Amino acid sequence: MQIRLISLAAIIIISLFLLLTRKIRYDIVGILTMLILVFAGYITPTNALENFASITVIVFISAMIISGTLSDSGLLEVAGNILTSRIRNEKVLLLLLLSLVVVASGFISDVTLTIAFIPLIYSISSKINRPSSKYLLPLAYSSILGGRYTVIGNLSNIIIANEWYNRFGHPLGMFQFAKIGLMQAFIIVVVVVFLITPLISKREQKIRSLKEVSVSSYVVEAQVSGNSDFIGKSPKYVEKSLGVKVIRIVSPWRFIGMVRKIKEGDILLLKIKPEDLPLLLSSKGVKVSERGPTTKGQLFELLITSSSRIRGRKIKEVPLAEGYNVSIIGIASGRNLYRVPEYMLTPGDVILVEGEEEDVARVASIYNLLPIGGKGLKSFDRKKALSSLIGLGVAVIMSSLGLSMSISFLTGALVCTFGGTTTIRKLYEYIEWPAVIFIGSYLSIGNVMITSGLTGYIASFIHESPVVLFVVALILANTVGYVATAIILAPIALSFPNPLMSATILAMSASASFITPFSHQANLIVYNTAGYRIKDFIISGTIIIILIFMLTFLVKF
């Protein structure tokens, strides 16, 4: 028996070492670990494969679908743009924006949130003439912090909740960690804004390829209808509300200058940044010209080259909406223009188009257009936003009523999928399949630790100390990752005399991946984007972890 426990401990240590070195992909490490445990007789093949249909995996997949649909709807960008258009003070704006990220991260993937808000951060830093690196790291930290106040906010909490259900036969409440999680998150956000942000190095990443190029502003044309909130308002009010520059107003009956109020039927020629377009596209009673009635999707930038087949043609003569379900939203050109539909395209112009990525790629290929920018911007899709919010609400309510968490979130995911405009192909793209494989395979370690008795040995070794549990979880989270940390330590934490307290401590520490850029995907995204140094993460992360430690034990003891 002793030899088998030592052998099992050796397998786990080697597996953790492979995760730490990152020489082999983490999902491959998970599969190899599971196979070794099966061949060594620690777990049967049936029990190992059952983990792929566990509550943890089903809830994770369902949550990824819900968060992906919500992110693709453009709702987050609209909410962020509303904040930036209303608030001018840098500190207040950052406080509110990061608080929004914290709240949203309780239900949306932290990685998805970070990616969704990066264009908005670029827009804010441009407007207030500050380097974007001052705000991207706080963005990543806030998305990680916010994911800890619900049991589905991050993977480590899902794993802890699943282990709790397996051990005690009843689920943890959806907001079991809300009191301590939100308190920590909002206090740390204040510290981040007023202390950590000034400490972050003012470094900007240089552009290294065409994919990193983006046009700073476009000219778009929008017509005001009868139910618009801008009727009777001045052009200056439109500029302040939407973050645009009104170039001119074209009236259906005569040319009108900038002195009078906006009227129904007026056509506004606007200069706008790509990041601010979701707010314009979602504005009531304002229709962007040339936008097809059925066109939905993302916004992409296409360069007109000397070999482009639409050069020398007016925008209104390019039939993209009818043939390809793609619309030209705006134009970036060094020449003056009076009306967007009448503008004649020439090499060097950049058009902003809306459509599904597949359709836009087909248009670019057929008309010899060169895509620029690495990723499409999101336009606001009301139907998709509504269906994703309803799906999220259904999942939370069903789970709060005591129904199975897996059934609750699977139902919510189905509502998002069939209630909106999401295609089945897009649904599969929302799911992070390597993470699914890793979780499903690595859960075998947790099962084996319980059945073999290794959990009890480790618990007695750390003397059932919450402080030691916190420190061990913290070290593992910042080295091998928060998923492996939760899988290994959840069975140990729940064997403590006060399992609810230890589960809460583990939830706060297992996801405290702040010290290195490689410990969490959100950190890695901003690390690659803004040119941070390792020192930035060490200094900032250490401050945050000290605060988490103090606040956790202040509340618990």
C-alpha positions, 0 to 999 in steps of 0.5 A, spaced: 500 500 500 505 504 501 509 503 495 502 504 491 502 511 494 509 513 493 508 511 486 502 515 485 505 521 488 511 520 483 506 520 477 503 526 480 509 530 481 512 528 474 505 530 471 506 537 475 513 538 473 511 537 465 506 542 466 511 547 469 516 546 464 511 547 458 515 543 454 509 539 452 502 541 451 497 541 457 492 537 454 497 532 452 500 532 459 493 531 461 491 525 457 498 522 458 497 522 466 490 519 465 493 513 461 498 512 466 493 512 471 489 507 467 495 502 465 497 502 473 491 500 475 489 506 479 483 507 475 478 503 471 478 506 463 470 507 464 471 511 470 477 515 467 472 516 461 466 518 465 470 524 467 469 527 460 461 527 462 462 530 469 459 536 471 465 540 471 466 539 464 459 540 462 458 546 466 465 549 463 462 547 456 456 551 457 459 557 460 463 558 454 458 557 449 454 563 454 460 567 455 462 567 447 455 568 445 454 574 450 461 577 447 459 576 440 453 580 441 457 586 442 453 588 448 460 589 452 463 594 448 456 598 448 456 598 455 464 600 455 463 605 450 457 608 454 461 609 460 467 612 456 462 617 452 459 619 459 465 620 463 472 624 462 476 623 469 481 618 468 481 615 475 473 615 475 473 612 468 478 606 470 474 605 476 467 604 473 470 600 467 474 595 471 468 594 476 464 592 470 469 587 468 469 584 475 461 584 475 461 581 468 467 576 469 462 572 474 459 569 468 463 570 462 470 567 461 476 572 464 479 570 457 473 572 453 472 579 457 480 581 456 480 580 449 473 583 448 475 590 452 482 590 449 480 595 443 476 599 448 482 600 452 486 602 446 480 607 444 481 610 452 488 611 452 488 614 445 483 619 447 486 621 454 493 621 451 496 615 455 500 609 453 495 603 453 500 599 457 497 603 463 491 599 463 491 593 460 494 589 466 489 592 470 484 589 465 487 582 466 487 582 473 480 585 474 477 579 469 481 574 474 479 577 480 471 577 478 471 570 476 471 568 483 465 570 486 460 565 483 461 558 482 461 558 475 466 564 474 472 560 473 474 553 472 477 552 479 471 554 482 467 549 477 472 544 479 471 545 487 463 545 486 463 539 483 468 536 488 463 538 493 457 535 490 461 528 489 463 528 496 456 531 500 451 530 495 448 537 494 451 543 490 454 549 493 450 555 492 451 559 486 453 565 490 457 561 495 463 566 494 460 572 493 461 576 499 468 575 500 470 575 492 466 581 491 469 585 497 476 583 495 475 584 488 472 591 489 478 593 494 483 591 489 480 594 483 481 601 488 488 599 489 490 597 482 487 604 480 490 608 485 497 604 486 498 599 481 497 603 475 502 608 476 507 603 478 506 600 471 512 601 466 510 606 460 512 601 455 508 600 448 509 594 443 511 596 436 508 594 430 511 588 427 506 585 422 500 588 417 496 584 422 497 589 427 496 595 423 489 598 424 486 605 421 485 610 426 478 613 424 473 612 418 467 616 415 460 613 415 454 616 414 448 615 418 440 617 417 436 620 423 429 617 423 423 619 427 424 615 434 431 618 435 434 621 441 438 626 437 432 629 434 432 637 437 439 636 439 445 640 437 451 636 433 455 638 439 451 633 443 451 628 438 459 628 438 459 628 445 454 622 446 457 618 440 465 620 441 464 622 433 466 628 429 460 631 425 463 633 418 457 635 415 449 635 415 446 633 409 438 634 409 433 631 404 431 638 402 437 642 402 444 643 405 444 645 412 450 647 416 452 646 423 448 651 426 441 648 427 438 642 431 438 635 428 431 633 424 428 627 422 431 625 415 437 628 416 443 625 414 450 625 418 457 625 415 461 622 421 468 621 423 469 615 428 474 611 430 473 603 429 472 602 437 466 607 437 462 604 432 458 599 436 455 605 440 453 608 434 450 601 431 446 600 437 443 607 437 436 608 437 433 611 431 440 612 427 441 607 421 448 607 418 447 608 410 449 602 406 448 597 411 444 591 409 437 589 413 440 582 414 447 583 415 450 581 421 457 579 424 463 583 425 467 589 422 473 588 418 478 592 415 479 591 407 485 595 403 483 597 396 489 595 392 491 596 385 489 590 383 482 590 386 476 589 382 472 594 385 477 600 384 474 606 380 467 604 382 462 608 387 461 604 393 453 604 392 455 600 385 459 595 389 453 589 390 456 586 396 449 586 401 445 582 395 450 577 393 454 576 399 451 579 405 456 583 407 455 591 407 460 597 407 460 601 413 465 606 412 471 609 408 478 611 410 481 615 405 486 621 404 481 625 400 475 629 401 468 626 400 461 629 400 457 622 401 459 615 402 455 612 397 457 616 392 465 616 393 469 612 388 474 607 391 481 608 389 487 604 391 490 606 398 483 606 401 480 602 406 473 600 407 470 598 413 465 592 412 460 588 416 459 581 415 460 574 418 468 572 417 467 567 412 463 571 407 468 577 408 473 572 406 470 570 400 469 577 398 476 579 399 478 573 395 473 575 389 475 582 389 482 582 391 482 586 397 487 585 402 485 584 410 488 588 415 488 588 422 488 581 426 481 581 429 474 583 427 470 588 431 464 586 434 457 590 431 451 590 436 446 584 435 440 585 439 437 579 438 444 575 440 445 579 446 437 578 448 438 571 447 445 570 451 442 574 457 436 570 457 440 564 457 444 566 462 438 568 467 435 561 465 442 558 468 442 562 474 435 561 476 435 554 475 441 552 479 439 557 484 433 553 485 437 547 487 436 544 480 443 540 477 448 545 475 450 541 469 442 541 466 441 548 468 447 551 464 446 546 458 439 549 458 442 556 458 447 554 453 441 551 448 437 558 449 443 562 447 444 557 441 437 557 438 434 563 441 439 568 437 443 568 431 449 563 433 450 558 428 452 551 430 459 552 427 460 558 431 458 554 437 463 549 437 468 555 436 466 558 442 469 552 446 476 551 448 477 544 446 484 543 449 482 545 456 476 541 455 480 535 454 485 537 459 480 537 465 476 531 463 483 527 463 486 530 469 480 529 473 482 522 474 488 525 479 482 527 483 479 521 483 485 517 484 487 521 490 481 520 494 480 512 492 487 511 494 487 515 501 493 520 498 488 525 500 488 524 507 496 523 508 497 530 504 491 533 509 495 530 515 502 533 512 499 540 512 496 539 519 489 541 516 492 548 516 488 553 512 494 558 511 498 552 509 493 550 504 492 558 501 500 558 500 500 551 497 495 553 492 498 560 491 504 557 489 501 551 484 496 557 481 502 561 479 507 555 477 502 549 474 496 553 473 489 554 477 486 548 473 491 543 476 491 546 483 484 546 484 483 538 481 489 536 486 487 540 492 480 540 492 479 533 495 484 535 500 481 542 502 474 538 503 477 533 508 478 539 513 474 539 519 470 545 516 470 544 509 466 550 507 471 554 510 477 551 506 473 551 500 472 558 500 480 559 502 481 554 496 477 558 491 480 565 493 487 562 492 487 557 487 485 562 482 490 568 484 494 567 478 497 574 478 505 573 479 507 571 472 504 572 465 504 565 464 500 563 470 493 565 466 491 566 459 489 573 461 495 575 463 499 572 457 494 576 452 496 583 455 503 581 456 504 579 448 500 585 447 503 591 451 510 589 451 510 588 459 516 586 463 516 580 468 518 585 473 511 588 472 507 582 474 512 580 480 511 587 483 503 588 481 502 581 483 505 581 489 501 587 492 495 583 490 496 577 493 498 580 499 491 583 499 488 577 498 491 573 503 489 579 508 482 580 506 481 572 506 483 571 513 480 577 516 473 575 513 474 567 515 477 568 522 
